[in-house]
Each structure stands twice: as C-alpha cells, then as structure tokens.
Amino acid sequence: MAVAEQLAAVYQSAYQENRRLGLPNEAESASERKIADLVQQNTVYVAKKGGDVIGGVCLEETDSDRVELSRLAVHENWKGEGVGRQLLDYAEEQVRHCGYATIRLITPEEHPYLPEMYRQRGYEDVETVSQENYLFEFLVMEKAIR
C-alpha cells in the first residue's frame, strides 16, 4: 500500500476524535490524491510500525525564518503510545537543524487537551482566528526554535 493511501487512512482515523468532540476537520475526509499532493508539495514525516504508517506530520515553510506544522495525526489504534510526541520531537529537531527561528501551528481553541499539550512543549498563544467553513475558533501558537 502506498504511503499516501496509508496516511489518508491515518488522517481519517485520527480526526474522527475531533468530529466526536464537535470540532470536525477536513483532514478526516482526506483522499489518497489529496495526501499525495500534500506529500509532494511539503515535507511530511511518517511514523511506521511493522511497515505500516501509523502517524504523520507536515511541515511547510511559510517564510525564510518560519515553518508551519500541520496535520499531526496518529491512527486511533496507536494513540496514547507516544507516537505523536515522537513525531513532534522529530519535526522540531528537523526545523532546528534547518535553521528556522520559529515553528507555528493552528489548533482548535476549544480542544480539550491539544492547546495545553502544545503549551507544555513551549508553544505560546499568538492569536485566535476564524477559518472559513468552520464554526469554531482556532488558536495560532508559536515556538521559538533557535
């Protein structure tokens, strides 16, 4: 099975939790084609177990000094096993290694644990924003990498 197909299945699984929480995300219906485009246009790291993709994270350069982290996801069968933490550690290490100053992410403001998890990792609230097609607010968070 191709990485894009497996990663699409991870996103569909992982983002079901957000829907249950009343925070639906377009990533839950990510097609293999859409994920293939994402992989082709950005830096995407995946976590594998026994050859199967069980998690992923995307990094996109937004300017010469900043990277945006998105689509951090772990298949629901592997949540709570530290996979997300390892993906985040690796992504931050790569951002630092490439010499960027800041890493930025956007997460649902009302999510019961994600904003606090990111704060514990050194991310700071920057602003609250609305996004088209979403009925809830998002929190923009940043972390100084160097």
N, C-alpha and C positions, 0 to 999 in steps of 0.2 A: 504494500500500500504506500502511495506517495506521501511525502511529508505534508504537503498541503491538505491532502484528504484527511490524514490523521489529526492535523492541527485544527482543521474545521470541526472535527468531532470533539476535540478538547474544548474549543470555544462553545460549541452548542451545549455541552455538558456543564461546563463551569459557570456559564452565565445564566443557567436555569435558576440558580440560587438568587440572583438579582431579581428575576421575574417574581419568584415567590415572595421576595421582600417588597414588592411593589416598585422596583427600580429596574424595569426592563431595559435591555441594551441591544442594539442592532447586532452585536457580536454573537448573540445566541442563535442567530439565523445565518451565520457566515457560511457562504458556499465555498466549495473547493476552489472555484475560479477566483473568487474574491481574496481568499487566503493566498493563492498562488501569486496574485498581483501584489499583495502586501509583502510577501517574501521577496519578490523581485525588486520592489521599489525601496525597501527599508532593510535594516539589519534586524534579523529575527533569530533569537536563540531558543532552542527547544531542550526540554528535559526528556530523556528516554529511560525506559525500564524494559529490559529484555527485548530491545529493538523497537518497542512501541513508543510513540510520542505520548507523553502524559502531561506535558505542560509547555508553556511558551511565553515569550515576552518580546515586544517590539521596541526598537529604538529608532527614532527619526531625528536627524539633525534639523533644528529649526533656524539656527544661525551658527556662525563660526565658534561661538562660545557656549552654546546650549543644545541639549538633546532632550527630546520629549520621549518619555517612557509610556507605552500604552499596551493594551491587550495582555496584561499579566494574567495568566489563567492556568489553573491546574484542574485536570479531569476530576470530577467529583469522587471517583474511586480512590484518588490519591490525596485528597485534601486532609490536612492535619498531619502529614508525614514530613513536612519541612521542605517540600519541593518548591513552593512559592518563595520561601526565604532564600533558598539556594539560587533560584533564577534571579531574584532581585540582587543578591550579593554579586553574582557573576556579571549582571548588566552594569551595576555601579562600578565594578572593577574595570570593565572594558571602557566605560565612559571616562574614568580617571586615566586609564592607560593612554587613551586617545587625546588627552589634554584638554577636554572640555571643562568649563568652570562650573556649570550648573546642569542639574537634571530636573526636569519638570514633569508633572503628571496631573491628570484630572480624574477625580473620583466622585461618585455621588455623595453629596454633603450629608445626607441622612443615612448612609450605610451604617449598620450597627457596629462594625469593627474596623473597616478599612482606613478611614481617616486617622483614627488613633494608632493603628499599626504603623502607618507611614510617619506619624509624628514621633513615635518611639524610635524610628530609624533615622531621625534627624531632618525630616521634611517639615517645612513651615508653611502655614496657610498664607497664600498670596492674595487671593480674591475669590469671590463666589460669582459664578457665571450661569447664565441660562444657555441652553442649546436648543436649536430648532428641533422639533419633533419629540421633545422630552418635557414631561410635566413636572419635573423636579429640578432642583438646582445642583450644580456641580461645584466642587471645591478644587481650585487650582493650587497645587502645592509645589514647592521647590526645595532642593537641597544643594548646598554648595559642595562641590566635589573636590575642588582644589583650593 
